[in-house]
């Protein structure tokens, strides 16, 4: 069967992260949503997404296809239902369509003519940016079970101090010595060739993905995910860091999400709680206003390729777009548009020519090419976010 993951109606509420990727490629838990679906289904998937992303993330359509709403994080029960779909059948969760069968000869899809199959069990749905960190604990637990079932962990080196060692899994090539790991509140997963340096203290749920690094003496509270090739130091609490991003020094990051190729300067801190303990409101690209999160704790949302200088301070509930560069004293405003250059004293436009020069160098350091596809995507993001920079 051919499986296609589509962005669905939640795509705009997941900006800025979906400016540069389909919903399916958001990381929550240990794996991306796409990686989870592919493991459960046993098939590779393609994507139905925005036109400007489709060269990098193409859709492959065959005679018979199953379309899957990528906002839904799979579990075993849901995946089995999806694999069993037949012609003119669709799976719903309340009013939402999760998946449906389609043929390439269909000009449109009329769900009134479909047999509706209701999915009544619990399932994780990523609808808003803050869901990425607030639902990360459950996602780590589900991924941990998926990845480790029937497998044996590498031995934990004797120098480490562990609590609930049976809830810790170490992949081949991982390095850790003189580290404290407490898996009482949730599992701890340490990926292939990852490293946790001496003196670090970690509480689960925690995922350190392949080739990622925890720096000397870090303090990490779960549920936290450090994506592939990323580096973290200092203090981190309930945050998700996508691949190839760095928070390598002291400073606090809490209840936050960092995209790919981000860098936080030394001693950067974010607030995750308002002084009056009120509910945090977060910038919404969907409504172009500040949306209620229902959360008392909510920190920083930073899109791909954005960076900040040393000693940067982010206020509670700050959203930073794609490819912005923030520096200087004081708090920048709590919505920083994409391709902004500056800080508390004001912003100018970070032109794509300069931004691309930096991206090429940064990616080259990890032996990854900044391609024309990458440039085209960022150029389009620059154009469609122009209205925010002129407000």
N, C-alpha and C positions, 0 to 999 in steps of 0.2 A: 504494500500500500504506500501511497505517496502522501506524506504529511507536510502541511504548510502552516506555519505559525503566523497569525495576523495580529497587527497592533491593537485593533479594537478601540472602543470609545475612551479608554483611559490614557491614550497616548499623550494628549496635551497636558494632562494633570501630572505626568511624569517628567515633564521638562524641568530643568535643562538636560537631564540625562538622555532623553530620547531625541535631542537635537542631533546627536552623533551616532546613534545606534537604534535598532528596533527594540521594542519592549522585550522581546525574547532574549536579548543579550544583556539585560540587567542582571547583576549578581546579587543574590540574596541567599543566605545560608553559606554553603561551601561552593556550590556550583551556580552557573548562570541558569536562567529559566530554560533556555534552549538545551543546555547540557543535561538538565534533569529529564526533560521530555525525551531526548534521544536515548538516555539510559533506560527509561521505563519502556519505551516503545520498541527499542532494538533497531531503530532506523535513523538515518540522518534526516534532517529537516531543512526546508528552505523558508523564505520569508515573504510575506506581503506587507510592504511598508510604504513610506513616503517615496515619491518618485525620485527625489534627489539622493536618497540612500540606496536605491535599487541596483545601481551598478556594483556597489560593494557588497550588498546583501540581496542577491537576485532571487526571484521566485522561479521554481521549476514546476510546471503544471503537466500532469499526465492525463490519461483518459479518465481515471478515477482518482479522486483526492479526498482527503479529510482535512478540513480547515479547523485550526485550533486557536482559540483566543489566548494570546500569550500572557495576558494578565493573570491567568490561573496557573498556580504552581502545582504540578502533578503529584499525586500519590498513587499507590498501587491500585486502589479501587477505581479511581478516575481513569487511570491509564488503561485498565482492562476494559472499561466501558467504551473508551475511545477506539480501542483496537477492534471492538465488536461491532462498530457502526456499519450499517448497511445503507443502500440507496434510499433516499427520502427519509432519513432519520437524523435527528439532531438532539444533542444533550443540552439541557437547560439547568441553570441554578436560579430559581425564582424567575425573574424576567430576563436574565442574562443568558445569552447563548455561549456555551463553552466550546462546543465542537459540532461540526455538521459534515455530512457526506455530500460531495458535489461531483459532477462530471464536466469535462471541458466543453461539452456541447450545450450546457446550460447558459443562457444569456443572462439570467438573473436568478436569485434564490428567493422563493416565496415560502416562508416558514409556515404559513397557513396550510400549505399542502404537505408539510412534513409530519412524520410521527414524532411527537415531543417526548423525550425520555428525561425524567426529572432526576437530577443528582441531589440527594438529600443529605449526604454525609458532610462533615467538616472539610474545608479546603482553604488553603491560603490564597488570597487574591491580593495582588499588588495594584492598588488603585491610585495611590498618592505617593509623593516622594518620601514622606515620613514613614510609610509602610515598610520601606526597605530596611530601616533600622528597628522599627517597633515590632515587626514580625520576624526579625532575624533569628531569635532564639528558637522558635518552632521550626524554622527552615533549616537551621543547623542540625537540630535533632533528627529531622527526617532525612537529610542528606547523609548524616553520619551512619544511620542505619542502612541506607541504600549502598553506600560505598564500602562499608566494612563487613556486611553480612557474609558469613562463611569464610572470612579471611582472618589471618593472624597478623597482629601488629609486630613491627620490629621491636626488639627488646628495649626497655627504657634504661638508659645508662645509669649505673649505680650511684653516681654523684648527685642525681636529681632527687628532690624532695617531692613526693607525690601523695595526693589524697584521692581515693577512689580510682586507683590505677586501672581497673577494669574498664573504665569509661574514657580511657585515653588511647588513641590510635596514632601510630607513627609510621609513615611511609618510608620506603627505601631511600637511603641517602640523606635523610634528615639528620641535623646535628643539634644537640642540646646537652649542655653540661652545667651543673650547679644552678639549676633552675627550679622554682617552685611551681607545681601544677596542681590546681585544686579543681577536680571535676565533680564535686559534690552536687552543684546546681545545674550541671549540664555537661555534655561531652566536650572533649578537647581533641581536635584533629590537627595533625602536623603533616603537611604535604611533602611530596617528593623533593629532596634536595633543599628543603627549607632549613632555616637556622634560627635558633633562639639562643642569644648570647647570655653569658653568665650574669647572675644576679637578678634576672627577670622574674617577676611574680605574676602569674596568670590564673584567673578564675574563669571556668567555663560558664556558659557555652562559648567556645572559641574555635575559630578555624584559621589556620595559617596555611594558605594555599601554596602550590608548588613554587619553589625557588624564591619564596618570600623570606623576609628577615625581621626579627625582633631584636632591636639594639640593646646594648648593655644596660641592665638595671631598669628596664621598662616595667611599668605597672599597668596591667590590662584587666579590666572588668568586662565580663560578658553581659549580654551576647554581642560578640565582636567578630568581624571577619576581616582578614587582611588578604587581599587578592594576590594573584600570581605576580611575582617579581616586585612586589611593593615592599617598602621598608617603614617600620614604625619604631619610635622611641618615646620616652616621656610617659605621660599618663593618658590612657584611652579608655573610654567607657561607652558601651553599647553603640558602636559605630560600624559602618561598612565602608571599606576602602577598596575600590575596584583595582584592576591590575595596573602595574607600572607607575604607581604613585608613591610619594614619599612624605612621611611625617617623621623625619629621622632624628629629631632632637627633643629636648625637654619642652614642656608646654602641655596644655590640656586640650583634648578633643573629645567631646561627649555628645551622644545622641545625634550623630552626624553621618553624612554620606559624602564621600569624595569620589569623583569620577576617575577616569584613566588619565595618566600623564600630568597629574597635579603635583605640586610641591609646596609644603608649608615651611616657611623659614623658621630658624631657631627661635624657641620661646614664643611661638604663636599660641594664642589661647582663644577658645571660644566660650561664650556663656551659653549654658543650656537651661537656665532657670531664670525667670524674671524676678526682680527684687520684690515685687508684690505677690509672687507665686501665682499669678494669673495664667489663664490659658494662653498658649503661644499661638500667634497668627503668623502665617508664612505666605510670602508672595506667590500668587497663582498666575501662571501664564494663561490659564484657561479663562479666568474672569478679569485678568489684568487689575487685580486688587489683592488685598491680603485676606487669605482664607483661614477659617477656624480649623485648627488641627485636632481639637479635643484633647491635646496633650499639655501637661504641665512642664515636661522636659522635651525640648527640641532645640537643636543647635544649628549646625552649618550644613547647607547643601551647596556643593561646589561642582560645576560642570567640568568636562574634560579640558585639559590643557591650561587650566587656570593655576595661578601661582600667587604667593604672597611673600613679602619680605620679612626680615627678622622682627620679632616683637610685635607682630600684627595682632590686633584685638578685634574679634568678631562678636557682635551683639547677639543676644538670644534670637533664634529664628532668622538667620541671615541666608539669603539665596544669592549665590554668585553664578553667573552664566558661564558660557564657554570662552576659553582663551582670554581671560582677564588677568591683569597684573596689578596687584594691590600692595601698597607700601605706605610708610609714613606713620606719624603718631596719631593717636585718637582712634575712635571707632568709625570705620566707613559706614555708609548707610546700609540698611538691612536688605536692600535689593540692589545688586550691582549687575548691570546689563552685560551681556556678552561683548567681548572686545573692548573692554574699558581699561584705561590706564590711569592709576592715581590712587586716591584714598580719601581721608576725611576732609582734606582741603579742596577736593574737587576731582573730576575725571575728564580726561580727553579720550579720543578714539584711538584704540590700539590697531593700527592699520595692518591688514593681512600680510603685506610684504614683510614687515618686521616680525609678526607672529609666526609666520611660516619659517622664517630663518631660525627662530628659537626651537620650533617643533622639530625641524630637521636635525638640529644638533642633539636635542634631548633624546630623540628616538634612536639616532645613530649610536649613542652611548650604550644602548641595549641591543645593538646590532639589528635594528628594525628600520626599514626604509619608510620615509614619509612619501607616500605615493601621490600620483596625480589624483587618484580617487579621494584620498584624504584631503588634499587641497581643495578639490571641487566641493566636497561636503562643507568644509569650514567656510569657504567663500559664500556658499548659499546661506549658511547660518549668519554670517556677517550681514548679508543683505536683508534677511527677514527679521533681524533684531535691531535694525537701524532705528526703528520708531521708539525703542526704549532709551536709546542713547541721546535722543533729542528732547526727551521730556524734562 
